[in-house]
Amino acid sequence: MSEQNSWQDQKESTSPFGMNMIIICYKLFGLRITLAIVNVLAYLVVLSNAKVYKISQNYLLTLKAYAKSKKINLPSCSPFSHVATFCRTLFFRVLAWDGLIQRSDKENIEVVNTLNTLVKEHPSKLIISAHIGTLDVLRALNAQKNPHPVNIVMWTKQSAKLQAFFKKLNASSNLHIIEIDEINPNLAINIQEKLAHNEWVVIMADRMSANDSRYVEVDFLGEKARFPQGPWILALLLKASVLTLYHFETKNGSNLVYNDWGICSTERLKRAEMVEFLAQKYANELEEIVLKYPNHWFNFYDFWGK
């Protein structure tokens, strides 16, 4: 495997102007026409941006080869449907943050009820997730004055424009963001304090940070891939109770996938071995999801270093 590039090496492509224009289109023409416009824009991105097309195609070819080796029939997927799914997800995020629709708070009542049950039954959780769909639905929990607030750890360097846009769009948002540039002792202390107060802390574990050279190589979709050690080292150091959680929406409705991993702990001398075990377990879980929902994994960078 060649040297895997960091997603943070890429320039942020988010356009606040473009997203504001989409909001205007929604207000003028409604949901159906604006979704059609979003799909056309996604098609234009695929046609005009060879890098995005190649990255998406490489991911889907890897996925299809692995699915074929396992005799698994994949749902329909292509670079266009992949990028279009991402664009639609971002579109609905913008509408929800702007308060134009309340998908997170009203339409997804069953999902929110499930999350409320989870957070009550499992307070003080380190939530491990991935760049699949969106976890904006968690805003609904904090909006309900939940006694166990939800915090999301975000690398802000690469998504600074997007985060600034959302803050401007809704300065009173109830989504608590922990902004970081790297995983370090200060982050561990911050998370430990949140967990001590029976709060949820969410961290993504499917991307390497440009500032973190620590990785573990695991099997993922039939090839070797580098996953960050940081989330698992944090879990072991803090002896945290871990819950994996993913949320995305399809034409058939809202989907919430979660698994309770229990407390992550081990002897210090066996920590490296346990980090590798947990990262592989996570990669296996992620594999099952992307095989079922191939268009919903939004890592648009050279993940395998091809």
C-alpha positions as CSV (number, residue, x, y, z in Angstrom):
1,M,0.0,0.0,0.0
2,S,1.4,3.4,-0.9
3,E,1.5,6.3,1.5
4,Q,-2.0,7.2,2.6
5,N,-2.8,10.8,2.2
6,S,-4.5,12.8,5.0
7,W,-7.9,14.2,4.3
8,Q,-6.6,17.4,5.9
9,D,-4.1,17.8,3.1
10,Q,-7.0,18.8,0.8
11,K,-8.4,22.3,0.6
12,E,-11.9,22.9,2.0
13,S,-14.3,23.0,-0.9
14,T,-17.3,24.2,1.0
15,S,-18.9,27.3,-0.5
16,P,-21.0,29.5,1.9
17,F,-22.2,31.4,-1.1
18,G,-23.4,28.2,-2.8
19,M,-25.2,27.0,0.4
20,N,-26.9,30.4,0.8
21,M,-28.1,30.2,-2.8
22,I,-29.6,26.8,-2.1
23,I,-31.5,28.2,0.9
24,I,-32.9,30.9,-1.4
25,C,-33.9,28.3,-3.9
26,Y,-35.7,26.3,-1.2
27,K,-37.6,29.4,-0.1
28,L,-38.6,30.3,-3.6
29,F,-39.3,26.9,-5.2
30,G,-39.8,24.4,-2.4
31,L,-38.3,21.1,-1.6
32,R,-38.8,19.0,-4.8
33,I,-37.4,21.6,-7.2
34,T,-34.5,22.4,-4.9
35,L,-33.6,18.7,-4.5
36,A,-33.6,18.4,-8.3
37,I,-31.2,21.4,-8.5
38,V,-28.9,19.7,-5.8
39,N,-28.8,16.6,-7.9
40,V,-27.9,18.5,-11.0
41,L,-25.1,20.3,-9.0
42,A,-23.8,16.9,-7.8
43,Y,-23.8,15.7,-11.4
44,L,-21.8,18.7,-12.5
45,V,-19.3,18.2,-9.6
46,V,-18.7,14.6,-10.8
47,L,-18.3,15.8,-14.4
48,S,-16.1,18.8,-13.7
49,N,-13.9,17.5,-10.8
50,A,-11.8,14.6,-12.0
51,K,-10.2,14.2,-8.6
52,V,-13.6,13.7,-6.8
53,Y,-14.7,11.3,-9.5
54,K,-11.5,9.2,-9.3
55,I,-11.6,9.1,-5.5
56,S,-15.2,8.0,-5.4
57,Q,-14.7,5.5,-8.2
58,N,-11.6,4.0,-6.4
59,Y,-13.7,3.6,-3.3
60,L,-16.6,2.0,-5.1
61,L,-14.4,-0.3,-7.2
62,T,-12.7,-1.5,-3.9
63,L,-16.1,-2.0,-2.3
64,K,-17.5,-3.9,-5.3
65,A,-14.5,-6.2,-5.6
66,Y,-14.8,-7.0,-1.9
67,A,-18.5,-7.6,-2.1
68,K,-18.0,-9.9,-5.1
69,S,-15.4,-11.9,-3.2
70,K,-18.0,-12.4,-0.4
71,K,-20.8,-13.0,-2.8
72,I,-22.7,-10.0,-1.5
73,N,-25.1,-8.1,-3.8
74,L,-24.5,-4.4,-3.4
75,P,-27.3,-1.8,-3.7
76,S,-27.0,0.5,-6.8
77,C,-23.9,2.8,-6.5
78,S,-21.9,5.0,-8.7
79,P,-19.7,8.1,-8.3
80,F,-22.8,10.2,-9.2
81,S,-25.1,8.6,-6.7
82,H,-22.3,8.7,-4.1
83,V,-21.7,12.5,-4.5
84,A,-25.4,13.2,-4.9
85,T,-26.1,11.5,-1.5
86,F,-23.5,13.6,0.1
87,C,-24.9,16.8,-1.5
88,R,-28.5,15.9,-0.4
89,T,-27.3,15.2,3.2
90,L,-25.5,18.5,3.3
91,F,-28.6,20.2,1.9
92,F,-30.8,18.8,4.7
93,R,-28.2,19.7,7.3
94,V,-28.3,23.3,6.1
95,L,-32.2,23.4,6.2
96,A,-32.2,21.9,9.7
97,W,-29.6,24.3,11.1
98,D,-31.5,27.2,9.6
99,G,-34.7,26.1,11.2
100,L,-36.5,25.8,7.8
101,I,-37.3,22.2,8.5
102,Q,-37.1,20.2,11.7
103,R,-36.1,16.8,10.3
104,S,-34.0,16.2,13.4
105,D,-36.7,17.1,15.9
106,K,-40.0,16.1,14.4
107,E,-39.9,13.9,11.3
108,N,-37.4,11.5,13.0
109,I,-39.4,11.1,16.1
110,E,-38.6,7.4,16.4
111,V,-34.9,8.0,16.1
112,V,-35.0,10.8,18.7
113,N,-37.0,8.6,21.1
114,T,-34.4,5.8,20.6
115,L,-31.6,8.3,21.3
116,N,-33.4,9.6,24.4
117,T,-33.6,6.0,25.7
118,L,-30.0,5.3,24.9
119,V,-28.7,8.4,26.6
120,K,-30.8,7.7,29.7
121,E,-29.8,4.1,29.9
122,H,-26.1,4.7,29.0
123,P,-25.0,8.1,30.4
124,S,-21.2,8.8,30.5
125,K,-20.5,7.3,27.1
126,L,-17.7,7.7,24.6
127,I,-19.5,7.6,21.3
128,I,-17.4,6.3,18.4
129,S,-18.8,7.2,15.0
130,A,-17.7,7.7,11.4
131,H,-18.3,10.1,8.5
132,I,-21.5,8.3,7.5
133,G,-24.6,10.4,7.0
134,T,-24.9,13.0,9.7
135,L,-25.2,13.1,13.5
136,D,-27.0,16.4,13.6
137,V,-29.9,14.5,14.9
138,L,-28.1,14.7,18.3
139,R,-29.0,18.4,18.4
140,A,-32.5,17.3,19.3
141,L,-31.3,15.8,22.6
142,N,-29.6,18.9,23.8
143,A,-32.6,21.0,22.6
144,Q,-34.8,19.0,24.9
145,K,-32.6,20.1,27.9
146,N,-31.4,16.6,28.2
147,P,-29.7,16.1,31.6
148,H,-26.8,14.3,29.8
149,P,-25.6,16.8,27.1
150,V,-24.0,15.6,23.9
151,N,-20.6,16.9,22.7
152,I,-19.0,16.3,19.3
153,V,-15.2,16.4,18.8
154,M,-14.4,18.1,15.5
155,W,-11.2,18.7,13.6
156,T,-11.9,22.3,12.6
157,K,-8.9,23.1,10.4
158,Q,-10.4,21.3,7.4
159,S,-14.0,22.3,7.9
160,A,-13.5,25.9,9.2
161,K,-15.7,27.5,6.6
162,L,-18.5,25.0,7.1
163,Q,-18.4,25.3,10.9
164,A,-18.4,29.1,10.6
165,F,-21.3,29.0,8.2
166,F,-23.4,26.8,10.5
167,K,-22.6,29.0,13.5
168,K,-23.7,32.1,11.6
169,L,-26.8,30.2,10.4
170,N,-27.8,29.3,13.9
171,A,-25.8,30.9,16.7
172,S,-28.1,29.3,19.3
173,S,-27.6,25.8,18.2
174,N,-27.6,23.2,20.9
175,L,-24.9,21.0,19.4
176,H,-21.8,21.3,21.6
177,I,-18.6,21.2,19.6
178,I,-15.2,20.4,21.0
179,E,-12.8,22.0,18.5
180,I,-9.3,20.4,18.2
181,D,-6.3,20.3,15.9
182,E,-4.9,17.0,17.4
183,I,-5.6,14.3,20.0
184,N,-3.5,15.3,23.0
185,P,-3.5,15.1,26.9
186,N,-5.7,18.3,27.1
187,L,-8.4,16.6,25.0
188,A,-8.2,13.5,27.2
189,I,-8.7,15.7,30.3
190,N,-11.6,17.6,28.7
191,I,-13.3,14.3,27.7
192,Q,-12.7,12.8,31.2
193,E,-14.5,15.8,32.7
194,K,-17.4,15.5,30.3
195,L,-17.8,11.8,31.1
196,A,-17.5,12.4,34.8
197,H,-20.6,14.7,34.5
198,N,-22.5,11.9,32.7
199,E,-22.2,13.5,29.3
200,W,-21.8,11.9,25.9
201,V,-18.7,12.7,23.8
202,V,-18.7,11.8,20.1
203,I,-15.5,11.2,18.1
204,M,-15.1,10.0,14.6
205,A,-12.6,7.1,14.1
206,D,-12.4,6.6,10.4
207,R,-9.9,9.4,9.4
208,M,-6.3,10.0,10.1
209,S,-5.4,13.5,11.3
210,A,-2.6,15.3,9.5
211,N,-1.0,16.1,12.9
212,D,-1.1,12.5,14.2
213,S,1.2,9.9,12.7
214,R,0.0,7.2,15.1
215,Y,-2.1,4.7,13.2
216,V,-3.0,1.1,13.2
217,E,-3.2,-0.9,10.0
218,V,-6.2,-3.1,9.7
219,D,-8.2,-5.1,7.1
220,F,-10.9,-3.0,5.6
221,L,-12.9,-4.0,2.5
222,G,-10.3,-6.6,1.5
223,E,-7.3,-4.2,1.7
224,K,-5.0,-2.8,4.3
225,A,-6.1,0.6,5.6
226,R,-4.8,3.0,8.2
227,F,-7.1,3.9,11.0
228,P,-6.2,6.4,13.8
229,Q,-5.1,5.0,17.1
230,G,-6.2,8.1,19.0
231,P,-9.9,7.3,19.7
232,W,-8.9,3.8,21.0
233,I,-6.0,5.1,23.1
234,L,-8.4,7.6,24.7
235,A,-11.0,4.9,25.4
236,L,-8.4,2.7,27.1
237,L,-6.7,5.5,29.1
238,L,-10.1,6.8,30.4
239,K,-11.5,3.2,30.8
240,A,-14.5,4.6,28.9
241,S,-17.7,2.9,28.2
242,V,-18.0,2.9,24.4
243,L,-21.0,3.0,22.2
244,T,-20.7,3.0,18.3
245,L,-23.4,5.1,16.7
246,Y,-24.3,6.0,13.1
247,H,-27.2,7.9,11.7
248,F,-28.2,8.4,8.0
249,E,-31.3,8.9,5.9
250,T,-32.4,7.0,2.8
251,K,-35.6,7.0,0.7
252,N,-37.0,4.5,3.1
253,G,-36.6,6.8,6.1
254,S,-34.2,7.5,8.9
255,N,-31.7,4.9,10.0
256,L,-29.9,4.6,13.4
257,V,-27.3,1.9,13.9
258,Y,-25.6,1.5,17.3
259,N,-23.7,-1.1,19.3
260,D,-22.8,-1.1,23.0
261,W,-19.1,-2.2,23.4
262,G,-19.0,-1.9,27.1
263,I,-16.0,-0.6,29.0
264,C,-12.7,-0.6,27.1
265,S,-9.8,-1.4,29.4
266,T,-6.6,-3.5,29.4
267,E,-3.2,-3.8,31.1
268,R,-0.7,-1.2,30.1
269,L,1.7,-3.7,28.5
270,K,-1.1,-5.0,26.3
271,R,-2.5,-1.6,25.3
272,A,-1.0,-1.7,21.8
273,E,-2.5,-5.1,21.2
274,M,-5.9,-4.0,22.4
275,V,-5.8,-0.8,20.3
276,E,-5.2,-3.0,17.2
277,F,-8.1,-5.3,18.3
278,L,-10.5,-2.4,18.8
279,A,-9.6,-0.7,15.5
280,Q,-10.1,-4.0,13.6
281,K,-13.5,-4.5,15.4
282,Y,-14.5,-1.0,14.4
283,A,-13.4,-1.6,10.8
284,N,-15.4,-4.8,10.6
285,E,-18.5,-3.0,11.9
286,L,-17.9,-0.1,9.4
287,E,-17.6,-2.7,6.6
288,E,-21.0,-4.1,7.3
289,I,-22.6,-0.6,7.1
290,V,-20.9,0.5,3.9
291,L,-21.8,-2.8,2.2
292,K,-25.4,-2.1,3.0
293,Y,-25.3,1.7,2.4
294,P,-22.4,2.3,0.0
295,N,-23.4,5.8,-1.0
296,H,-23.4,7.1,2.6
297,W,-19.7,6.9,3.5
298,F,-18.4,10.4,2.9
299,N,-14.6,10.1,2.9
300,F,-13.8,11.9,-0.3
301,Y,-10.0,11.6,-0.2
302,D,-7.4,9.0,-1.2
303,F,-8.3,6.7,1.6
304,W,-6.1,3.8,0.6
305,G,-3.3,5.9,-0.9
306,K,-3.9,4.6,-4.5
